């Protein structure tokens, strides 16, 4: 059952981050997710590939020093 869609809480747990960080990464770092109605759902493989590709890397923030954390 590896193909199931994960919720915000489940993907946050998988990545070891807080749910607020998931929402921030969707907005600021284009974290791959799919909105179904009001809910965000995530494909674990897509998110893992995004992380491996540097999507969650803090060094990316250095390119935009004016962008502040919320």
SULNOR-V874645 format. One record per helix or strand of 3 or more residues. SS is the DSSP state (H for helix, E for strand). FROM is the first residue (numbers start at 0). LEN is the number of residues. If there is no record, write none. Layout:
ss=(SS;SS)
from=(FROM;FROM)
len=(LEN;LEN)
//
This chain:
ss=(H;H;E;E;H;H)
from=(7;18;33;38;43;57)
len=(8;11;3;4;9;7)
//
